[in-house]
Amino acid sequence: MNPARRAYPRFLKTIMKPAHIAAILALAFAANLHADPIPENLRQNGWFVGAQAYTFKEFSAFEAIAKTKEAGGHVLEFFPGQTLKPGSPDKVHHTMSAAAMAELQAECKRQGVHAVNYGVVGAGNPQEVKAIMTFAKKMGLYSVCTESTEQIAAWEACAKEFDIKVAFHEHGGSMANPKYKVWNPLYILGVVESRDKRVGACADLGHWCTSNLKPVECLRILDGRIISVHLKDKEKFGPAPVVVAGKGVVDVAACLEELKRQKFDGHISIEHENDWKDSVPQVRANVEFVKAHAK
């Protein structure tokens, strides 16, 4: 061996303290915990756009992957409880076996659809948060979607540990039900604004509309904290059927412009909660609407 190479480790010891070496090793270990970012080649006119698998809840996860691809989406957000594939007893879940997880990853790769998110998933304690985020790391996800704001400290700690984003989602709500708070973007802002930037909001445009809120104004309230988007238009404000973007009262075009202004760079999941047995044409129309408003 070259004498200079033999001397190199001794040279490091003379110029670096043990604490410095430990810090470098810790950084190297942490780097291995990072989830993969969304690959650049998946952009469509500047956007990462695909589907929330709940749109295809009448089908298996394997079928949801195929339908997302058929609709022109490049990314997919899984939800807990969907059957893995036709005839399988396995479900998509953060407790699924390593073998079932490998099957899911292999099918995504085969179809050319990239898994980016998992949710909406609840967590009752920090241990469950850790289990969910460990699953997300193994799946190589960009983010996790939840409504469990009471576990904010655990979500933030895991977001830092695994470098995976956490997005707080909302369903429809009102002041008439004070126990359900996440529908209000001001509440979500209060939860996340002092936290790590990897903790933010999932902007469900349709559910804000269900709450009689204007989605574009909600986006402005959460400026800089939007992690992901569930895109759907609604026939009218309040409880109402979902329609294709541009056909209802959600100003989807204005929302996309606001996301561009905020330099949003997460993913948009089309969630067409209608036409359950045959929604590929509607999802495709939504994907094309997003692409028509290029970044």
N, C-alpha and C positions, 0 to 999 in steps of 0.2 A: 504493500500500500504506500502511496505517496506520503512522505513524512508530514507534509503540510496538511493533508487531510486528517492524519492521526492527531495532529495538534489542534484541529479546529474546535472540537468539543471543549478542550481545556481552555482555549482562547475565549469561548463563549462564557465559561464559568468565571473568567477573570473580569469580564466587562458587564455581566448581568447578575443581579441578585436573584436568589431563589424566588422571591415574590414576583419578579418580572417574568421568570420562566413559567411560573404557575399561571400567571395572567394570560400568557400567550397560549398555553395548553387549554385553558378554559375557553378562550375565544375560538380555538380550533374545534373544540367539542361542540360549542354552541352553533358553529357554522353548520354542523351536521344535522342540527335539529330544525333548520329552516325548511318550511314548505316551499315548493317550487312556485315561482310567479307564473302568471298566465302567459304562455308563450306568445311572442310578438306575431308569429305567423298566423295566429287565429283571429287577428283583427279583421273586421269587415267595414271598410270605409271609416276606419279609426276606432270602431267600437268592438268590444267583446260581447257578442250577443248570441243567445241560445234560449233554452227553456228551463223552467222549473218543472221537475218530473211530476209534480202534483197535477199538472195539466193533463198528464196521461195516467192518472191514478187508477183507471179502469183496466190498465194493462200492467205488465211486469216492467222491472227496471231495464231489462234487456230490450224490450219493445220500446220503452221510452227513449233509449239511446237511438234506436233505429228511426223513430218518428222525429226526433230532434234533427237528425241528419237529413231526413227527407224534407223537413220544413226549411232547411237552409241554415240551421243553427250550428255553431262550432263549439259551444260550451253547454254544460248541463249542470244543474243544481239538483242533487238528490234529496229525498225527504225520508224520514224514518218510518219503517213499516211496510214499504212497497215490496211485493214479492220479487225475488231476484230474477227468476226466469220462469217461463211456463212450466208447470208441473213440479216446481221446486218447493220444498218446505222452508227454504231459507228466505229471510227478509233482509232488506237493506237496513242496517242499524249499526250503531257504534259498538254493539256487543257481538256482531257477526263474527263467524270463525275466520281464521286466516285464509283457509281454503276458499271460502265464499268470497272474501274480499279480493283474493287473487283472480277469481273468475270475473268479478265485476270490473276490475282494472283491465283485464285482458280483453273483455268485450268492448270497453271504451276505446282501447288502442286499435282493435280490429275495425271498429266502425269509424275511427278518426274523429271522435267526439271527446272533448277534454272535460273531465270532472273538475268543477271549480268551487263547489259549496255543498253544505249539508245543513238541512233545516226545513222547516222551523222545528227546533228541538228544545225541549225543556230540560232543566237541571235543578235538582232539589238540594244539592249540597256541593261543596268544593270537590269532593271525590268524583262525583259524576261529571262535573266540568272538566276535570283532568282526563277522565276516560274519553269524553267526547273529543277533546282537543288532541289526545293521543291518536285516536282514530283518524282525525283530520290530517295529522302529520303523516301517518302511514299511507293515506290515500293521496298525499301530495296536494291537498286542497289550498285554495287561496283564502277562503274564509269559512266561517260557521255562522248560521243564522239562528237567533233565539229570541225569546221574550222574557227570559229569566233575569230581569234586572236586579233582583235581590242578591244575585251572586256576582255582582259587578267586580268585587275585589278579586275573586277567583278567576273570572274571565280575563281581567287585565293581567294578572300574574301569568296565566297560560299564554296569552297573546304575546307577551314579552319572551317567555321561555321558548315557545315554538315558532315565533315570528309568523303567526297566523292571525288574520283579522277576525274580529267579532262584530257582527251586525245585529243590532236590536230591531226586531220586526214589529209591526203593528197590524192588528185587525181593526175592524170598525168598533167605535166606542163613543161615549158621550159622558158629560158630567153627571148624568143620571145614574151611572154605575161607578161610584168613586173608587171601588176596589180594583178596577181595570184602568190602568193609567197610561200604558204604552201607546195608545192611540194618539196621544197629544205630543206633537214634536217638541213643545217646550219642556215637557217632562223628560223626554229622551235627551234633549240638550243638557238639562241639569244633571243627568246621570253621567254623561260622557265628557262634558267640556273640560273637566280638570284631569281627565285620564289620558293614558297613552294614546297616540294618534291611531293606533291599530284597533281601537275600540270606537265604534260609531253606530251608524244607523243603516238599516235596510229600508229603502224608500219604496213602500208599496203604494203606488200611485192610486190604484183603485180603492184600496181600503181607506186611504185618507178621504177619498171622495165619499165613501160610505159613511164616514164620520162628519160629513157636511163641511169638509175643509177643502180649500183649493190646493191641489198638490204642488203647484209651482211656488206658492207662498211657503209651504212646509219645507220644500227644498232650500229656500232662502234662509229659513230659520236655522237649518242644520248645515249651513255653508261650511264646507271643508270637512264635514264628518260623515259624508255619504260613502259607505263601503260598497253597497250593492243596490240593485234596483229590481223590484218585481213590477214589470210593466203590464198594465191592463187598463183599458178604457171602460167606462160605465155608461149605461143608457141614460141615467139621471143621478142626481145627488141623493144620498141616503141608500138604503137597501135597494138594489136594482141589478138587472142582468149585466153580465160582462159583454162588451162588444169589441170589435176590431178597432185598433188605434185610429183616431181621426173620425170615428163614427159616433162618438158620444160626447160627454161633457168634460172629460179630463182633457185639458189642453196638452196633449202629449208632445206636440211640436215645441211649445214653449218650455216644457219640462226638459226636453233634450237640449234646447238652447241654454237653459240655466245650468245643466250639467256640464256643458261645454265651457261656460263662463267659469265654473268652479274647477275646471281642469280635472273633472272626475275621470278616473282611469280604472274603475272596477268593472264588473260584468253586469249586463242587463239580462235578466231572466224573464222571458215571456211566460206569463201565468194566465192562460185563457181558461177561466173557470166556467166553462159553458161548452155545449156541443161535445160532451164527454166521450162519446163513441167515435167521433170523426172530427177532430180539431186540427189536424195537420194543415188544411188550407188556411185556417184562421191564424195559426202560429206563423205560417209562411208570410201571410200578409203583414203581420206585426214586425217580423224580421225585416221585410222589405221597407216598411215605413221607417224603421230606425236607420237602415242603410241609406235611405233617401235624404236623411238629414246628417250628412257626413260631417265628421269633425274637421 
